[in-house]
Amino acid sequence: MRQFLYTLSIVTFLGATSCQKKVTDNVIPNDRVSSDLAFSTTQKIESAVAGGYNSLQDLNFLSGRALVYIDLQGEDIFDRGNFFGDLPRFNMLSNNGIPAGVWNAGYSAIATANRNIAGIEANASLLTSARIKVLIAESKFIRAVSLFYLVNFFAQPFVFTPEASHAGIPLILQSFSSNDPAGNKPRSTVAEVYTQIIKDLQEALTDLPVQQDDLYSTKTRATKASATALLARTYLYKNDYANAKTLSKQIIDGLYGTFALQPTPNGAFGTGNFQTSETIWSIPNSVNDNPNTNNSLPQHYNRSGRADLAVSKSFTNTVTNPYFATDDRRRTTMLIESAALPGYFFTTKYTDPQTRADWAPIIRYAEILLTYAEATARLATGVDADAIAATNLVRDRSRVSAPAYTVASFTTKDELINAIAGERRIELAFEGHRLWDILRVKGNVTNKYDNNGVTLLPVQIFGSDKSIMPIPQAEIDKSKGVLTQNKGY
């Protein structure tokens, strides 16, 4: 398997398909061309940046698998067929292929972004100054996205130590040629990684457009809204609620375009619904983009696909998920029982197991509303009406008989915060949030079922060694002592 951290090769430009044309059109599948040739024309430069999004779309990364891993280590789904082995049991070894796939994909995307930034700067005469800024901003966004996911997979959460001084991941910010010893970097602290993510996103925000060339590209390439949304999430993860509130409010206020929830809970999912006003940024897919049935979201989640991932009783039971009312519309529009497997329920968020064309929903407007609600509630001295109003925008489209929230619904602000967290759990389920939403508030993973859906696994205490992935052992060995392994592996 190729290792991308210490053997950073010339960028591989993956081939485009008709379904991905507007993101990856004219991407040249050749990783042996020299820097001069790779960026020798305007068309090649544009294709190189489009190739950066293809890197994020890797089947082991944001096209599907990475989102599955985050939720599979939470309590709301279980691995019905034991397809993912020891991952959901928090019992992987350092040579497990799952962490290696995530690590390689993430650092490949970073290598692509770094290579593109260097290539654009070296061939700036081929582009207008305005276009240079946009393309570099897109590359910084791609790097920030990759760093965000990698640091949360391979390091304890930001709040693990008071100053986030614990080990994070290597920060690779330059374009290195193959086997360059300078690319062998030690792990930076989590605080340093977050600082770089914020820096990249802030710089990208300055130069990104509000809209790309068309609606498809606006939903699949970086924009001011997507950079702001990821910044808001990043600040939320580091408990910087003031910045999380400010940035999410900018999106709500329409500073970077018009966003709104769809009328129904499933309105942003399924064929024809990926480019709605609820979508801020997604990873598009098709049968050609994600051909492996072992990796796509609809194959894993859909009852007519592989049906590996069943919905847990911890999610559907109102005792363990008390904010999920029995007549909540998401029970009927987003969950369904399998006729072939009576008693097993599956999500209907991913509808196309045959052609695997479901887009991976990385950032939706619902998340922004709930981020604003949570940040506002945490900053308030009492029960905050604005936080309630934002929560109700999400909750009310699924609410049936339960009353709308009012200030009188909560005795303390902690009760409101718990209700917002409960709403976030339900609304963003199966989209790659659950484990990290637990860990960022120092929570424990409880009521988690093993692959039979019956046996409860031991509680995973916050800070447990194996709540994060191991650094791939191959990378440890290749670094000759520069990289250190996570505790417990």
Secondary structure, 3 states (H helix, E strand, C coil): CCCCCCCCCCCCCCCCCHHHHHHHCCCCCCCCCCHHHHCCCHHHHHHHHHHHHHHHCCCCCCCCHHHHHHHHCCCCEEECCCCCCCHHHCCCCCCCHHHHHHHHHHHHHHHHHHHHHHHHHHCHHHCCHHHHHHHHHHHHHHHHHHHHHHHHHHCCCHHHCCCCCCECCCCCCCCCCCCCHHHCCCCCEHHHHHHHHHHHHHHHHHHCCCCCCCHHHHHHCCCHHHHHHHHHHHHHHCCCHHHHHHHHHHHHCCCCCCCCCCCCCCCCCCCCCCCCCCEEEEECCCCCCCCCCCCCHHHHHCCCCCCCEEECHHHHCCCCCCCCCCCCHHHHHCEEECCCCCCCEEECCCCCCCCCCCCEEEEEHHHHHHHHHHHHHHHCCCCCHHHHHHHHHHHCCCCCCCCCCCHHHCCCHHHHHHHHHHHHHHHCCCCCCHHHHHHCCCCCECCCECCCCCCECCCECCCCHHHCCCCCHHHHHHHCCCCCCCCCC
